[in-house]
């Protein structure tokens, strides 16, 4: 099964497509949310972050929550050398 790519965009409550730097900034903030949770929960190998910043241990839970958002994309965040 092919892995779905994630297209995290700026806050969906705001009008406009946003610039590339805004998209990177939001994705970076979501990534940092996930990394913070991984640091606090070392037993987790990966977490899933929704576009509203919620973090889930289960991809299924993240996707289900994402269905309630304007942008349902989910960003998987795995452990890196920095947060081990």
ChimeraX attribute file (.defattr): number of C-alpha atoms within 10 A of each C-alpha:
attribute: neighborCount
match mode: 1-to-1
recipient: residues
	/A:1	3
	/A:2	4
	/A:3	5
	/A:4	8
	/A:5	10
	/A:6	12
	/A:7	13
	/A:8	20
	/A:9	19
	/A:10	22
	/A:11	17
	/A:12	14
	/A:13	9
	/A:14	8
	/A:15	8
	/A:16	9
	/A:17	12
	/A:18	12
	/A:19	11
	/A:20	10
	/A:21	10
	/A:22	14
	/A:23	17
	/A:24	14
	/A:25	14
	/A:26	18
	/A:27	21
	/A:28	13
	/A:29	13
	/A:30	25
	/A:31	20
	/A:32	15
	/A:33	18
	/A:34	26
	/A:35	23
	/A:36	13
	/A:37	18
	/A:38	23
	/A:39	14
	/A:40	10
	/A:41	12
	/A:42	12
	/A:43	8
	/A:44	13
	/A:45	13
	/A:46	19
	/A:47	24
	/A:48	25
	/A:49	27
	/A:50	26
	/A:51	25
	/A:52	19
	/A:53	18
	/A:54	15
	/A:55	26
	/A:56	20
	/A:57	18
	/A:58	12
	/A:59	18
	/A:60	12
	/A:61	13
	/A:62	23
	/A:63	19
	/A:64	13
	/A:65	18
	/A:66	19
	/A:67	12
	/A:68	9
	/A:69	15
	/A:70	12
	/A:71	18
	/A:72	18
	/A:73	23
	/A:74	29
	/A:75	23
	/A:76	20
	/A:77	20
	/A:78	15
	/A:79	16
	/A:80	11
	/A:81	5
	/A:82	7
	/A:83	13
	/A:84	10
